[in-house]
Amino acid sequence: MQLGDTKVTYVPDGAGQLTPRGWLPDTTDEVWAEHSAYLDATGNLVASMGGLLVEHGDRALLIDAGVGPVHLPARPGTPVGEIKGGALLDNLARLGRTPAGIEAVAVTHLHGDHVGWSARFTEAGAVHFISAPEWEHRHLAEEHGVSAEVLAALEPGLRTVTDGEEIFPGVRVMLTPGHTAGHAAYVITGGGRRLIAFGDALHSPVQIAHPEWSAAVDHDARQSAEFRRRLVEEMAEPGTTGFGVHFADVVFGRVLRDGAGATSWEPVDA
């Protein structure tokens, strides 16, 4: 997708399975019967995992670093099913990029499926941008698959950022706490258009119509719903596209509003 002089490309790493009503507890069987396209053959919600490559001239930024080279079994008693990753570096190479060619990784939040390759990028010299409140609450990350070793690997090139800060040409931080204490979206502007990479503020297109539906693992369900409503409103504005890293085969889209005010996700081609 081209935004003026800036090019954005989804870089897949893998995918995970989520129990739909376990992950989004306020949904019903009827909801998922209407939206079965988002489920796999076993009835699980498919959550893609990866990053967003942002290129401006010779420079490159990656938003999130995937889940990494892992194959994790389903976790009994939780809504998290099997997770497979490991394709991100190969997919970057197909785009002509190596870890050494990525100057920075902008992390939406400290969960394992967003910093899986971070150590590799740090070794190659990349800076990691993480919101100040997210880093302040890094003690909460371990329960979400981020080990002390991963946090230590982030520190050499860590730079904390604040709301509205420009971290790369045309890329600004938008704090969207709720899923985690310091969750951040990133707004990419160019050519009179903008794209909002909203991370885990939303996990499924069904939340576009119902931003009040929070994920079971959200740090603060009320706050996450509040910022989801704001994001849906932002993405309904003209010239705005959204990027949902977990939205499987419809990661790019725009928010449509009908005559009654109801909102929905319309996929767009990259």
Residue pairs with C-beta under 8 A, 6 or more apart in sequence:
1 7
1 8
1 9
1 195
1 241
1 252
1 270
2 8
2 191
3 170
3 188
3 189
3 190
3 191
3 193
3 194
3 195
4 170
4 190
4 191
4 192
4 193
5 56
5 57
5 190
5 191
6 54
6 55
6 56
6 169
6 170
6 188
6 190
6 191
7 54
7 55
7 56
8 52
8 53
8 54
8 55
8 188
8 195
8 243
8 270
9 52
9 53
9 55
9 95
9 270
10 50
10 51
10 52
10 53
10 243
10 245
10 251
10 252
10 270
11 50
11 51
11 52
11 53
11 62
11 66
11 88
11 91
11 92
11 95
12 48
12 49
12 50
12 87
12 88
12 91
13 49
13 50
13 51
13 66
13 67
13 68
13 85
13 86
13 87
13 88
13 91
13 116
13 117
14 48
14 49
14 50
14 66
14 67
14 70
14 83
14 84
14 85
14 86
14 87
15 46
15 47
15 48
15 49
15 83
15 84
15 248
16 46
16 47
16 49
16 67
16 80
16 81
16 82
16 83
16 84
16 113
17 40
17 42
17 44
17 45
17 46
17 47
17 74
17 80
17 81
17 82
17 83
18 44
18 45
18 46
18 47
18 79
18 80
18 81
18 203
19 44
19 45
19 79
19 80
19 81
20 27
20 32
20 38
20 39
20 43
20 44
20 45
20 204
21 27
21 28
21 29
21 32
22 78
22 79
22 216
23 45
23 79
23 203
23 215
23 216
23 217
24 203
24 204
24 206
24 207
24 213
24 214
24 215
24 216
25 216
26 210
26 212
26 213
26 214
27 206
27 213
31 206
32 38
32 39
32 43
35 205
35 206
38 45
38 46
38 204
38 205
38 206
38 248
39 45
39 46
40 46
44 81
45 203
45 204
46 248
47 203
47 246
47 248
48 245
48 246
48 247
48 248
48 249
48 251
49 66
49 67
49 83
49 85
49 113
49 116
49 245
49 246
50 64
50 66
50 87
50 88
50 91
50 245
51 62
51 63
51 64
51 65
51 66
51 88
51 105
51 245
52 62
52 63
52 64
52 197
52 243
52 245
53 60
53 61
53 62
53 92
53 95
53 97
54 60
54 61
54 62
54 63
54 168
54 171
54 188
55 61
56 168
56 169
56 170
59 103
59 168
59 169
60 97
60 101
60 102
60 103
61 102
61 103
61 104
61 105
61 106
61 167
61 168
61 171
62 102
62 104
62 105
62 106
62 121
62 126
63 105
63 106
63 108
63 186
63 197
64 105
64 106
64 107
64 108
64 114
64 115
64 199
64 245
65 88
65 105
65 107
65 114
65 115
65 116
65 117
65 118
65 121
66 85
66 88
66 113
66 114
66 116
66 117
67 83
67 85
67 112
67 113
67 114
67 116
68 85
68 86
68 88
68 112
68 116
68 117
69 85
69 86
69 116
70 83
70 84
70 85
70 86
70 116
71 82
71 83
71 84
71 85
71 86
72 82
72 83
72 84
73 82
74 80
74 81
74 82
75 81
79 216
83 113
85 113
85 116
88 116
88 117
89 98
89 99
89 117
89 120
92 98
92 99
92 102
98 124
99 117
99 120
99 121
99 123
99 124
99 126
100 124
100 125
102 121
102 124
102 126
103 126
103 127
104 126
104 127
104 128
104 129
104 167
104 168
105 118
105 121
105 126
105 127
105 128
105 129
106 128
106 129
106 167
106 168
106 171
106 173
106 184
106 186
107 114
107 115
107 118
107 128
107 129
107 130
107 134
107 184
108 114
108 183
108 184
108 185
108 186
108 197
108 198
108 199
108 200
108 245
109 134
109 179
109 180
109 182
109 183
109 184
109 199
109 200
110 130
110 134
110 135
110 138
110 140
110 141
110 144
110 146
110 151
110 180
111 141
111 144
111 145
111 146
111 180
111 200
112 144
112 145
112 146
112 150
113 145
114 199
114 200
114 245
115 146
115 150
115 154
118 128
118 150
118 153
118 154
119 150
119 153
119 154
121 128
122 128
122 153
122 154
122 156
122 157
125 157
126 157
127 157
127 158
127 159
128 154
128 157
128 158
128 159
129 159
129 160
129 161
129 167
129 173
130 154
130 158
130 159
130 160
130 161
130 182
130 184
131 160
131 161
131 162
131 163
131 173
131 175
131 182
131 183
131 184
132 160
132 161
132 162
132 182
133 175
133 177
133 181
133 182
134 180
134 181
134 182
134 183
134 184
135 158
135 160
135 182
136 181
136 182
137 180
137 181
137 182
138 146
138 151
140 180
140 181
140 219
141 151
142 148
144 180
144 217
161 167
161 173
161 184
162 173
162 175
163 173
163 174
163 175
164 172
164 173
164 174
165 172
165 173
166 172
167 173
167 186
170 188
170 189
170 190
171 186
171 187
171 188
171 189
172 186
172 187
172 189
173 184
173 185
173 186
173 187
174 184
174 185
174 186
174 187
174 196
175 182
175 183
175 184
175 185
176 183
176 184
176 185
176 198
176 199
176 201
176 227
176 230
176 231
177 183
177 219
177 220
177 223
177 224
177 227
178 201
178 214
178 218
178 219
178 220
178 221
178 222
178 223
178 224
178 225
178 226
178 227
178 228
179 199
179 200
179 201
179 215
179 217
179 218
179 219
179 224
180 200
180 219
181 219
181 220
183 199
183 200
183 201
183 227
184 199
185 196
185 197
185 198
185 199
185 201
185 231
186 196
186 197
187 194
187 195
187 196
187 197
188 194
188 195
188 196
188 197
192 239
193 239
193 240
193 241
194 239
194 240
194 241
195 240
195 241
195 242
195 243
195 252
196 231
196 234
196 235
196 240
196 241
196 242
196 243
197 242
197 243
197 245
198 231
198 242
198 243
198 244
199 245
200 215
200 245
200 246
201 224
201 227
201 228
201 231
202 208
202 211
202 228
202 231
202 244
202 246
202 247
203 215
203 244
203 246
204 246
204 247
205 244
205 247
205 250
205 253
205 264
205 265
206 213
207 213
207 228
208 232
208 235
208 255
208 263
208 264
208 265
209 262
209 263
209 264
209 265
211 225
211 228
211 229
211 231
211 232
212 225
212 228
212 229
213 225
214 221
214 222
214 224
214 225
214 228
215 224
218 224
231 242
232 255
232 263
234 240
235 241
235 242
235 254
235 255
236 255
236 256
236 257
236 263
240 254
240 255
241 252
241 253
241 254
241 268
242 252
242 253
242 254
242 255
242 265
243 251
243 252
244 250
244 251
244 253
245 251
247 253
247 265
250 265
250 267
252 267
252 268
252 269
252 270
253 265
253 266
253 267
253 268
254 265
254 266
254 268
255 263
255 264
255 265
255 266
256 263
256 264
256 265
256 266
257 263
258 264
